Structures are given as C-alpha cells and as structure tokens.
Amino acid sequence: MRNSIPSWLRVTLLFFLVFALMEYFIDSGEQPAFIAFPITQFFLLMVLLLLIAIELILKSIENIMYQTLTEEGKVRYEEAKSKPWEWAWGKRMYLKLLGSRPIEEEGEIILDHNYDGIKELDNRLPPWWVYMFYATIVFGLVYLVRFHIFDDYDQASEFEQEMELARAAVEEYKRTAKDLVDASTVELLTDASDLNAGETIFNTNCAVCHKTDGGGSIGPNLTDSYWILGGGIKNIFNTISEGGRDGKGMVAWKSSLKPSEIAQVASYVMGMEGTNPPDAKAPEGDLYVNPDAPAEGAEGDTDATEVEVIETDTPVMPEEAETGE
C-alpha cells in the first residue's frame, strides 16, 4: 500500500481541519472557541489522540500484510511503494487542454515550408484557448442583452447604490463604536456600568480639584445649576475634552481619556446636580437652563392651580388685600 502523504502530515491536516470546523460552528463571540469553552480543549486532545491511534493501527496492519507476502510479492510491493506518485487524471486533462502533439508525431503535421532549415508545424489552437474564446463570446452576448437591450443598471446607479450601502455601514459602525463620539453626538449615559466607570474616572482624575462629592475645591462646585462654560451633557463633554478657560481653567483631558471615557465621566457629573454636599463652594458662572426641558406652566400641566376670580362691587382696602382678609 503506497501513501503519497506522510502520516505526520495527514494527522496535522486532519487535526487543523477539525479545529477549523469547530471554530466555525461554535458561536463563541469575539474569543476563540477553545478559550471561551475550555471543554473544547479536551475535545481537541481526544481528536489528536484518535488520529494518532488510527495511524498506528494502519501502520501495524500494513506491517502484518507485508509479512504475509512472498519474497516476489515483497519485491513488487517495494517497487510500487518507491514509485513516485503521479496524478494521472490531472496529467490527462492537462495534455487534453494543451492539445499539442508528441514530438514523435510531429512528422505528421509538418508543412512543406522551409526557410533556411526552419520548418513550420500545423498545430491546432490549444483547446483551453478555444474554450476561453467561446466563453468571451457568451459573456459578450449576455452583456449586450442585459445592458443595451433591457437597460439594466449603469455605472452611475451602481456607484450610488454602493455609496448608500457604505454610508449605512459607516452609520451603523458609528452607532456601536463608543470612541467615535464627540461633543456634537454625545448622549447622556444611564447604564449602571457606564456610571460606575465614570465614578472611577472622576475619583481618579477629578476629585483632587472638585472633591469626591463634587462640592468643589480648587475647581468649581459641580452639584448646583450654575456653570462657567455651560451645562448639559454636550457642554460638559466639550469642557472635559478641550479644557476650561485659558490660563486658569481645567486642562484638556482628550489626550488622556478616550471619548467613551469622557462621555462616562460627563454623565456621572450630570448625576451630581442637586446632591447638595456639605461645605460646597458658592455657585460660579451662569444659571444653566436646559433648552430641551419643557417650560413650566405649559398647557396641559395637571399640577397648575386654577384660580377663580369673583367679581364684587365692594371695594377692597389695601390692608385687607395684604392680609388676604
């Protein structure tokens, strides 16, 4: 029995084939399956041992069969085993597509032309070239019918379609990529994980100037509604990213913190408003009113108090008006 592939190479190829199939069919997220699910390591080990065992069994069977051969059979077996491997079907197809005549048969296709001893052979076109030529004809006919008779899409419309798909892909990526956020696209984060991360960042980098409770020390009070550079998530994000007032404000943190981290700490700072910690600094800056907040006393407010006006002819004295009598 002659094998063209060494046993060690067969074991290696089969093992990695099983490994690739396992990674393809097991959904393990961003981690490889053999790391996300440790049980798969045991499975791969068993596969490797099984492949080695099969090779050893095949080798043993081959040795037993060899011992049962006659001396003449052993000689023929050794000759067959030492014979180099040849892909017979592939070689036949190659010669068929090449279409050339053997050197021994060139006398049958030689022409009478003789130019200083140089003779010409009447070889046919190689079949592979002929087949490709026919394929281009079929392709040309399909193209003609599709784009010039039935007026399928043109290059301009194809470009617009591809650009639309690309824009949608970019928007989807921006939606899920937190570090692409900036002051114009940032939104208030409310997840506990984001707020906890923001608290850690604040205590590590900001508490030295604003205190851990946000009451303010070197920096201003963050728990009131007054802001030097504007309140709201967008203004706070921009202040943390770009820094405070020139020469006397906070340094810019965009080189130290990622955009997602700035969004987390800005959201955490937003949650400090109204906590009223002890020994807080006096308000600084201007009162910030959220432009998106509903106006007080707006139509439809169920908390509004209706006042009934009663007309009377009796004059009301100023003292009575002040005391409500």
Buried (B, 14 or more C-beta within 10 A) or exposed (E): EEEEEEBEEBBEEBBEEBBEEBEEEEEBEEEBBBEEBEEBEEBBEEBBEBBBEBBEEBEEEBEEEBEEEEEEEEEEBEEEEEEEEEEEEEEEEEEEEEBEBEEEEBEEEEEEEEEEEEEEEEEEEEEEEEEEEEEEEEEEEEEEEEEEEEEEEEEEEEEEEEEEEEEEEEEEEEEEEBEEBBBEEBEBBEEEEBBEBBBBBBEEBBBEEBBEBBBBEEBBBBBBBBBBBEBBBBBBBBBBBBBBEEEEBBEBBBEEBEBBBBBBBBBBBBBBBEEEBEEBBEBEBEEBEEEEEEEEEEEEEEEEEEEEEEEEEEEEEEEEEEEEE
